[in-house]
Amino acid sequence: MIGKTDKTPQLNIYQVPLVQFINREHELCQLAERIDWDGLERDMSDYYCVDNGRPSIPIRKIVGVLLLQRMFGESDERVVDRWKENPYWQHFCGEVNFQHHWPFDPTELIKFRKRMGERGMERILKLSIDLFDRREIQEKTVLVDTTVQEKNITFPTDTKLQKKIVEKCRKIADDEGIFLRQSYKRTLKQLMIEQRFREHPKRRKKANAAARKIKVIAGRVVRDLERKMNSEQLRRYEHDLLLYHRVLSQNQKDSNKIYSLHEPEVRCIAKGKEAKKYEFGNKVSIVKTMKSGIIIGTLSFTDNPYDTATLGPQLKQVERLTGKLPETTIADRGYRGKKKVLGVSIRIPGKLPAKASNYEKQKTRKYFKARAGIEPVIGHIKNDHRMFRNYLSGTEGDAINAMLAAAGFNMMKMLGRIKADILIFCQILRAVCMQFANIKNSSLKKQWVFQV
């Protein structure tokens, strides 16, 4: 059942109303007034049962906390701690009185993200886009680029995966009451020490031998576990056992390799970066308006598709969120291969014909200089809004994390505009007051001179 927010709260002598001590001109208060909370509740009410179960957390409260988390780059645990001590955050989430406790348990954010899924998070992204003027989000020219959203996994190596397979098989055996022929606890520990620093010439032979031995042990433990399982246990752990066999059989040059046992969808993506040759995660496409710098589209992809193949789904999402397709898309050379997608022309850097006029050259140079403006935006999304390392599980978690990061960027952009408007108003007011004070002082001086 949907939790309701009290629209007409009564005063409580034991609680302090927020409006009595907060500044209503604060940027978070102004931002909260611009958001269409009622429309958001109507759209998200489809994900709740109408007349069954206990009332849920009010949608404004949990969405507000989720937005604050992405705006200020906090974790699930840290955001509820800061919410408890910040009256402006509480007002942003629809609270009337100051609260001295958590708004809810941090695990409720996990449940809410799973309940909403990818479509619900796209609605939150649309909420952040709708804060801006229609002319700003429907610009004729947009910038598009792809980046890698790295998963929260350790750097993958064959020996790490094989060691984890042995540990997981050991845990399955303990849970099912199966007695393995040998646990290899101490042997595996010593072999992991021996296989380190294999690049050193004096250690290479021994390290390679230890790595081969670890692989043999992993296969031996998996086969021993399979032999001692009954048919019902084999059916229950079929997916895990197939995954272990796939890891043990993969070679260096294979495609679609497994890099993590708990995140098998992770892909190895090479972007040609000098400092980071390989990144392990998934590809994310980002669309930004050329002049206003608003993110109007963010889409996550499970595999590692060619950049041009991502444009079709990405432009469809832009049309859903803004109501209109752009006329021109400016991209880098990774999008070579097509001149138009869904009627939208694609412009990539390249040599102009010798007959091109100076005007055409200057215009083209201006476009491609502007294209580089999406790179720092991607950097801000990653470092400031929790897309640098993705802690959400599964492919759905990849999509949710990317969209929430983009929504957090847009909200902070609007928050910065509101803050700048307030500062400009204060400066104008100060100048007017100073001018009035100068006029008054000059008139007093004239009056004093006349009296003398």
C-alpha positions in Angstrom: 0.0 0.0 0.0 1.2 3.5 -0.8 2.3 5.6 2.1 0.7 9.0 2.2 2.2 12.4 3.1 0.1 14.5 5.5 -0.9 17.6 3.5 -2.5 19.4 6.5 -0.3 18.6 9.5 -1.2 19.8 12.9 1.2 21.6 15.3 2.8 19.5 18.0 4.1 21.1 21.2 6.8 18.4 21.5 8.2 18.9 18.0 9.8 22.0 16.3 8.4 23.0 12.9 11.1 23.3 10.3 9.7 26.5 8.8 10.3 28.3 12.1 14.1 28.1 11.9 15.2 27.4 8.3 15.8 29.9 5.6 13.0 29.5 3.0 15.2 31.2 0.4 17.8 28.4 0.7 18.6 26.7 -2.6 17.3 23.3 -1.5 14.0 24.8 -0.4 13.7 26.6 -3.7 14.6 23.4 -5.6 11.9 21.4 -3.6 9.3 23.9 -4.7 10.1 23.4 -8.4 9.8 19.6 -8.4 6.5 18.1 -9.4 6.1 15.7 -6.4 2.4 15.0 -7.0 3.1 14.0 -10.6 5.9 11.7 -9.5 3.7 10.0 -6.9 1.0 9.4 -9.5 3.4 7.8 -11.9 5.1 5.6 -9.3 1.8 4.5 -7.6 1.6 1.8 -10.3 4.5 0.0 -8.6 2.5 -0.4 -5.4 -0.6 -2.4 -4.4 -3.6 -0.1 -3.8 -5.3 -1.8 -0.9 -3.1 -4.5 0.5 -0.2 -4.6 3.0 1.1 -2.0 5.5 1.6 1.6 4.2 5.0 2.1 2.6 7.4 4.9 3.0 6.0 8.0 1.3 7.3 8.3 -2.3 8.4 11.9 -1.8 10.5 10.9 1.2 12.3 8.0 -0.3 12.8 9.6 -3.7 14.1 12.7 -2.0 16.6 10.7 0.0 17.7 8.9 -3.2 18.2 12.2 -5.0 20.1 13.7 -2.1 22.3 10.6 -2.1 23.2 11.1 -5.8 23.5 14.8 -5.6 26.1 14.7 -2.8 27.7 11.4 -3.5 26.8 9.6 -0.3 26.4 5.9 0.4 23.1 4.3 1.6 24.2 4.3 5.2 25.8 7.7 5.2 22.9 9.5 3.5 20.4 8.6 6.3 22.9 9.8 8.9 23.3 13.2 7.2 19.5 13.4 6.7 19.0 13.1 10.5 21.3 16.1 11.2 20.3 18.4 8.3 17.0 20.3 8.5 17.2 21.4 4.8 17.5 17.8 3.7 14.4 17.0 5.8 12.4 19.9 4.3 13.4 18.8 0.8 11.9 15.3 1.5 8.6 16.7 2.7 9.1 16.7 6.5 7.1 19.2 8.5 8.8 18.9 11.9 12.5 18.3 12.7 13.3 14.6 13.1 15.9 13.2 15.4 16.0 9.7 13.9 16.6 8.0 10.6 13.9 8.5 7.9 14.0 4.7 7.4 16.5 1.8 7.4 19.2 2.1 4.7 18.1 -1.3 3.3 14.8 0.3 2.2 16.8 2.1 -0.6 17.8 -1.3 -1.9 14.2 -2.6 -1.9 13.0 0.6 -3.5 15.5 0.4 -6.3 14.5 -3.2 -7.0 10.8 -2.3 -6.9 11.2 0.6 -9.4 13.6 -1.1 -11.7 15.0 0.5 -14.9 11.7 2.2 -15.9 11.2 3.8 -12.5 14.7 5.2 -12.5 14.1 6.6 -16.0 11.1 8.5 -14.5 13.4 10.0 -11.9 15.8 11.0 -14.7 12.9 12.7 -16.5 12.0 14.5 -13.3 15.5 16.1 -13.2 15.3 17.0 -16.9 11.8 18.6 -16.5 13.3 21.1 -14.1 14.8 23.0 -17.0 13.2 25.1 -19.7 11.7 23.3 -22.7 14.0 25.3 -25.1 17.1 24.1 -23.2 16.3 20.4 -23.3 15.1 20.4 -26.9 18.2 21.9 -28.5 18.8 21.0 -32.1 22.4 19.8 -31.5 23.4 17.4 -28.9 26.7 15.7 -27.9 27.0 12.0 -27.3 29.8 9.7 -26.0 30.2 6.4 -24.3 32.2 5.5 -21.2 32.8 2.5 -19.0 31.0 2.1 -15.7 33.4 0.0 -13.7 31.9 -2.7 -11.5 33.0 -3.1 -7.9 35.1 -6.2 -8.4 38.7 -7.1 -7.8 41.2 -7.0 -10.7 40.5 -10.4 -12.3 43.2 -13.1 -12.7 42.8 -16.8 -13.4 44.3 -17.8 -10.1 42.0 -15.5 -8.1 38.9 -17.0 -9.8 40.1 -20.6 -9.3 40.8 -20.0 -5.6 37.3 -18.6 -5.2 35.9 -21.7 -7.0 37.6 -23.9 -4.4 36.2 -21.7 -1.5 32.7 -21.7 -2.9 32.7 -25.5 -3.4 33.9 -25.9 0.1 31.0 -23.7 1.4 28.5 -25.7 -0.7 29.8 -28.9 0.8 29.5 -27.6 4.3 25.9 -26.4 3.7 24.8 -29.7 2.2 26.7 -31.9 4.6 29.0 -33.4 1.9 32.4 -34.6 3.0 35.1 -33.7 0.4 38.1 -35.9 -0.1 40.5 -33.0 0.6 39.9 -29.3 1.5 43.3 -28.0 0.3 43.2 -25.1 2.8 46.8 -25.0 3.7 48.0 -26.2 0.2 46.1 -23.4 -1.5 47.4 -20.8 0.8 51.0 -21.8 0.1 50.4 -22.0 -3.7 48.9 -18.5 -3.7 52.1 -17.2 -2.1 54.3 -19.0 -4.6 52.5 -17.8 -7.7 53.0 -14.2 -7.0 55.6 -12.0 -8.7 55.8 -14.4 -11.7 57.3 -11.6 -13.8 60.6 -11.9 -11.9 63.0 -14.1 -13.9 64.1 -16.1 -10.8 60.5 -16.8 -9.7 58.8 -17.4 -13.1 59.2 -21.1 -13.2 58.0 -21.8 -9.7 55.1 -19.3 -10.0 53.8 -20.8 -13.2 54.0 -24.3 -11.7 52.0 -23.0 -8.7 49.3 -21.4 -11.0 48.9 -24.7 -12.9 48.6 -26.6 -9.6 45.8 -24.2 -8.4 43.8 -24.9 -11.6 44.2 -28.6 -11.2 43.0 -28.4 -7.6 40.0 -26.3 -8.5 38.9 -28.8 -11.2 39.5 -31.7 -8.8 37.3 -30.1 -6.1 34.5 -29.3 -8.5 34.4 -32.9 -9.8 34.6 -34.4 -6.3 31.6 -32.2 -5.3 29.5 -33.2 -8.3 30.1 -36.9 -7.7 28.9 -36.8 -4.1 25.7 -34.7 -4.9 22.3 -36.3 -5.4 20.0 -35.4 -8.2 18.1 -32.8 -6.2 21.3 -31.0 -5.1 22.7 -31.1 -8.7 19.5 -29.4 -9.9 19.7 -26.8 -7.2 23.4 -25.9 -7.9 23.3 -26.4 -11.7 23.9 -22.8 -12.5 26.8 -22.5 -10.1 28.5 -25.6 -11.3 28.1 -24.7 -15.0 29.7 -21.3 -14.2 32.7 -23.0 -12.4 33.3 -25.3 -15.4 33.1 -22.4 -17.8 35.8 -20.5 -15.8 38.1 -23.5 -15.6 37.8 -24.1 -19.4 38.3 -20.6 -20.6 41.5 -19.6 -22.3 43.4 -16.3 -22.7 42.1 -15.5 -26.2 38.5 -16.5 -25.6 35.7 -14.0 -26.0 32.9 -13.3 -23.4 35.1 -14.5 -20.6 34.0 -14.7 -17.0 35.8 -12.1 -14.9 33.8 -12.4 -11.6 31.8 -15.2 -10.1 29.3 -12.9 -8.4 29.1 -10.6 -11.5 29.4 -12.8 -14.5 28.0 -10.1 -16.9 31.1 -7.9 -16.4 33.0 -7.3 -19.7 36.6 -6.3 -20.3 36.5 -3.0 -22.3 39.5 -1.3 -23.8 39.0 2.4 -24.4 42.6 3.2 -25.4 43.4 5.1 -22.2 47.1 5.5 -21.4 46.7 5.2 -17.7 44.0 2.4 -17.7 44.4 0.0 -20.6 41.5 -2.3 -19.6 38.3 -1.5 -17.6 36.0 -4.1 -16.2 32.3 -3.2 -16.2 29.7 -2.2 -18.8 29.4 0.4 -21.5 27.2 3.5 -20.8 26.0 6.0 -23.4 25.5 9.7 -22.3 23.8 12.5 -24.3 24.3 16.2 -23.3 22.8 19.3 -24.8 25.4 21.4 -26.6 24.7 24.9 -25.1 22.9 24.3 -21.8 24.9 21.3 -20.7 22.0 19.2 -19.5 22.1 15.4 -19.6 19.0 14.3 -21.5 19.8 10.6 -21.9 21.7 7.9 -20.2 21.6 4.2 -21.3 23.4 1.1 -20.1 24.4 -1.8 -22.3 25.1 -5.3 -21.2 27.7 -6.3 -23.8 30.4 -4.2 -25.4 28.6 -3.0 -28.6 30.1 -0.8 -31.3 29.4 2.8 -30.4 27.3 3.4 -33.6 25.0 0.5 -32.5 24.2 2.3 -29.3 22.9 5.4 -31.0 19.5 4.0 -32.0 18.3 2.9 -28.5 19.9 6.1 -27.0 18.1 8.5 -29.3 14.8 6.6 -28.6 15.3 7.3 -24.9 16.0 11.0 -25.6 12.7 11.2 -27.5 10.9 9.6 -24.6 12.4 11.9 -22.0 12.3 15.2 -24.0 9.4 14.6 -26.4 11.6 15.4 -29.5 14.5 14.1 -31.4 17.5 16.4 -32.0 18.5 17.3 -35.6 22.3 16.7 -35.2 24.5 14.6 -33.0 28.1 15.4 -32.6 30.3 12.4 -31.7 33.9 11.2 -31.8 35.4 8.8 -34.4 34.2 5.8 -32.5 30.8 6.4 -34.1 32.0 6.0 -37.7 29.9 3.9 -40.0 26.6 5.7 -40.3 25.7 9.2 -41.4 22.1 9.1 -40.0 20.2 7.2 -37.3 16.5 7.7 -36.9 16.7 10.7 -39.1 19.3 12.4 -36.9 22.5 13.3 -38.7 25.8 12.2 -37.1 28.8 14.5 -37.3 32.3 13.2 -36.5 35.7 14.9 -36.8 37.3 14.5 -40.2 39.0 16.4 -43.0 36.9 18.8 -45.0 37.1 19.0 -48.8 39.6 21.3 -50.3 36.9 23.5 -51.7 35.4 24.2 -48.3 35.0 27.9 -47.4 36.5 29.6 -44.3 33.0 29.8 -42.8 32.5 26.0 -43.2 35.9 25.4 -41.6 35.2 27.7 -38.7 31.8 26.2 -38.1 33.1 22.6 -38.2 36.0 23.5 -35.8 33.5 25.1 -33.4 31.3 22.0 -33.4 34.2 19.7 -32.6 35.6 21.9 -30.0 32.2 21.8 -28.3 32.2 18.0 -28.6 35.1 17.8 -26.2 32.8 19.5 -23.6 31.2 16.1 -22.8 34.4 14.7 -21.4 34.6 16.7 -18.2 30.8 16.1 -17.7 31.5 12.4 -17.7 34.3 13.0 -15.2 31.9 14.9 -12.9 29.3 12.2 -13.1 31.8 9.5 -12.2 33.6 11.3 -9.4 30.8 13.3 -7.9 27.7 11.2 -8.4 28.9 7.6 -7.7 29.4 6.2 -11.2 33.1 5.8 -10.9 32.5 2.5 -9.1 29.2 0.7 -9.5 28.1 -1.0 -6.2 24.7 -2.2 -7.5 24.4 -5.8 -8.6 23.4 -7.3 -11.9 22.6 -5.7 -15.3 19.6 -3.9 -13.8 21.9 -2.4 -11.2 24.1 -1.1 -14.0 21.2 0.7 -15.6 19.9 2.1 -12.3 23.3 3.4 -11.2 23.9 5.2 -14.5 20.5 6.9 -14.6 20.6 8.0 -10.9 24.1 9.5 -11.5 22.8 11.5 -14.5 19.8 12.6 -12.4 22.1 13.7 -9.6 24.2 15.8 -12.1 21.1 17.6 -13.4 19.8 18.3 -9.9 23.2 19.8 -8.9 23.2 21.9 -12.0 19.8 23.3 -11.2 20.9 23.8 -7.6 23.9 25.8 -8.7 21.7 28.0 -10.9 19.4 28.7 -8.0 22.3 29.6 -5.8 23.8 31.9 -8.4 20.4 33.6 -8.8 20.2 34.2 -5.0 23.7 35.6 -5.0 23.0 38.0 -7.9 19.8 39.2 -6.1 21.7 39.8 -2.9 24.4 41.8 -4.8 21.7 43.9 -6.5 19.9 44.5 -3.2 23.2 45.5 -1.6 24.1 47.9 -4.4 20.6 49.5 -4.1 21.0 49.8 -0.3 24.4 51.3 -0.7 23.2 53.8 -3.3 20.3 54.8 -1.0 22.6 55.2 1.9 25.0 57.4 -0.1 22.1 59.6 -1.2 20.8 59.9 2.3 24.3 60.8 3.6 24.8 63.5 1.0 21.5 65.1 1.8 22.3 65.1 5.5 25.6 66.8 4.7 23.9 69.5 2.6 21.4 70.1 5.4 24.2 70.4 8.0 26.2 72.9 5.8 23.0 75.0 5.3 22.4 75.1 9.0 25.9 76.2 9.8 
